Every structure is written in C-alpha cells, then in structure tokens.
Amino acid sequence: MGHLKKDFPPDSPRNKHEKEDCMSEDELTPESTSESTKKPRVLVTGATGFLGQRVIRDLAGSYEIIATHHGGLEPSDNVQPVHWGASSASPEALVALSSPEVLIHLMAVARTEACSQQPELAHRLNVEVAGRLAHVCCLRGIPMIFTSTDLVFDGTRGMYVEEDIPVPINTYARTKWEAEQLLSQKFADQPHLLTIFRIGLSYGWGDEAHPGPAGWVLNALRAGRSVQLFQDEFRSPIYQGDVSRAISDAFENKISGLFHLGGPERIDRYALGVLMAEKFGLDPALIQSGSVTEYQGPEPRSADCSMDNSLFKKTFGWTPSTITEGLDRMASDAVHNQPEEQICAGANG
C-alpha cells in the first residue's frame, strides 16, 4: 500500500477552530504493504454508517479500502480509516490524495428528522459535497457510485420505475434528488463513470449508533418496548448484503446508470415488522399498527415508495433476496458474524 504524504487541507479559515474535523497526518499515512500483496484501492465515504459497515466488511478481502469516518473506526486488514470532517475538509483533496480506482459515496445526513431540523447542513453534506467529489472524479476519470433513496418519490402510487420523475416531499429526499441531478450534470460527458442506486428500505445488522430499520425494531422488542409501524406505508425492502453485492458488481463489471435497488416484494412496514419479530423469536404483539396519515413528524412521509427493480435484474443478472430469504441470511449472519459469499444461492434468479 502506498503512502498518503500530505494532510488534507481545510476548506476555509474556520477549520483552524475545528481541528477535530480534520485528519491527522498519521491517519493519512497508511501502513505500507509489499507489492505482491497490493490490491486495487477503493475509497468509501461514510464507512461507519449502517451500509458502510457492511460494504467495507465485504470488500476488505479483495481490495485496499480507504474508509472515511468521523470517529469510531479502527484499522484492520486492508482497511485504512481516515478521519474526515465532510462539513469542513476538502473533498477534492480527499480524492486526490487517496488516488482510488473507484469512489463509493455513502456519506449523508440520512435521518429525515435531522435534515428537516438542519436543512442547510443537509444540503451542504448531501448535495454540495457530492457535487465536489463528482467534479474531481470527472477530472481524474474515476468511477463514482452514489447511493440515493426510494424516498425521492411522493408515494402516491408506488412500483416506480427509473423513468418516473421524482417528487420529493421532505428535506432529505429533496437533497438526494438534487444530488442525483447535479451528479448527472457533472458526468454528462462521461456517463460511463457514474452509477446511482436508489435504495429501498434496507435491513440487516448495524451497530448501536447505526442499527438500521431492522435493528431499531428488534432492539426495542428485545427490551420489551412496544413500537408503532405503519400498515399503509409500503416499501420494497432489500437485504443489506444484497446492496453491498450490487455496489461491488457495479464497479467490478463497469456497470453505470441509474437503478432502482429494492427487493422483489412490496410490503407495508407493519407486516415487515411482524415477520422480523417472528423470525427472531420476539413478541409481535409489541408491534402496534398505525397509519402514515397519523404521523406527527416535522415533514410528511411518503405512503408508497415501492419500486420496480426489473432494470436492475436485467442488467446485473440476479434478483435480490425475498424477505424470507433475506431474514434467513440475516439470522445466519448473526450466528456466524462473518461476511457472506458474494453470490448466495438464495438470491439468484
């Protein structure tokens, strides 16, 4: 592994007062490896997030990972953590000094409540940072994989296809849709370098800080707490491992374009919660049925953001797991605590 010899310059004078957001020189100098063991380098932003944890775990066996974080990630085999404050550090320097063969941009302010409370921060991190990363990737000819969301749709009909025009109804969704458009403009002359995945509700294992939709429900039920899930909020849930596999397939097979990455089934959040409870031996009676029309949050929720994944299946040549298969894989993953094989027989189709 080569050395990153420079510190990432701060973006503005304010960084003199935000030292905790900047990387130290030690963090920018990965341990060297012999040429015989050198592997292709992948830059992953948001590596400590719910999806990022799974991606770096699955890729670490075959790639040299430069993984950005803002605390809580330790070095491991083939994974070099880099403390990067996205709100202040330079996206251009991050790419220039990492010199990756591909950028997987997962970092975002993803909680809808947080975005509604701090819309300017959400725009800066979800749109502006993505655009600047895209700009330097274009200049250097580096492929970029960007993760968006099914929530870019208003949820009035469901089973959306890629040609449907997004109508976001909350701040988080608006920033993701704006980022999609900005990246498409940046890569207009090099569309083969950009892959965008609109990801459905993703379930799997995270950590205490990023439990994910399934972990939040299961943690509450294990503690004997009741949860309310909406019986009229429909999604296309996808197993976390399938999202990681799709990301890997995209850059390994040089697949570009916009894809709806959801599971093969349309299901409401309440029914999904009951299935999870039953799978893991927890009490489904603790799950209360509610309606999205009763939601009291700061911004509205989309009722039906289910997606048609036909284009993904045709292009990538496999079908994401059904909910039953995904929960089986999730249970197996919990027992073995090891990365699954990139090709799972239950996910082929």
C-alpha positions, 0 to 999 in steps of 0.5 A: 500500500502506498503512502498518503504524504500530505494532510488534507487541507481545510476548506476555509479559515474556520477549520483552524477552530475545528481541528477535530474535523480534520485528519491527522497526518498519521491517519493519512499515512497508511501502513505500507504493504509489499507489492505482491500483496497490493490490491486495487484501492477503493475509497468509501465515504461514510464507512461507519454508517449502517451500509458502510459497515457492511460494504467495507466488511465485504470488500476488505478481502479483495481490495485496499479500502480507504474508509472515511469516518468521523470517529469510531473506526479502527484499522484492520486488514486492508482497511485504512480509516481516515478521519474526515470532517465532510462539513469542513475538509476538502473533498477534492483533496480527499480524492486526490490524495487517496488516488482510488480506482473507484469512489463509493459515496455513502456519506449523508445526513440520512435521518429525515428528522435531522435534515428537516431540523438542519436543512442547510447542513443537509444540503451542504453534506448531501448535495454540495459535497457530492457535487465536489467529489463528482467534479474531481472524479470527472477530472481524474476519470474515476468511477463514482457510485452514489447511493440515493433513496426510494424516498425521492418519490411522493408515494402516491402510487408506488412500483416506480420505475427509473423513468418516473420523475421524482417528487420529493416531499421532505428535506432529505429526499429533496437533497438526494434528488438534487444530488442525483441531478447535479451528479448527472450534470457533472458526468454528462460527458462521461456517463460511463463513470457514474452509477446511482442506486436508489435504495429501498428500505434496507435491513440487516445488522448495524451497530448501536449508533447505526442499527438500521430499520431492522435493528431499531425494531428488534432492539426495542422488542428485545427490551420489551418496548412496544413500537408503532409501524405503519400498515399503509406505508409500503416499501420494497425492502432489500437485504443489506448484503444484497446492496453491498453485492450490487455496489461491488458488481457495479464497479467490478463489471463497469456497470453505470446508470441509474437503478432502482435497488429494492427487493422483489416484494412490496410490503407495508412496514407493519407486516415487515415488522411482524415477520422480523419479530417472528423470525427472531423469536420476539413478541409481535404483539409489541408491534402496534399498527398505525397509519402514515396519515397519523404521523406527527413528524416535522415533514410528511412521509411518503405512503408508497415508495415501492419500486420496480427493480426489473432494470436492475435484474436485467442488467446485473443478472440476479434478483435480490433476496425475498424477505424470507430469504433475506431474514434467513441470511440475516439470522445466519449472519448473526450466528456466524458474524462473518461476511457472506459469499458474494453470490448466495444461492438464495438470491439468484434468479 
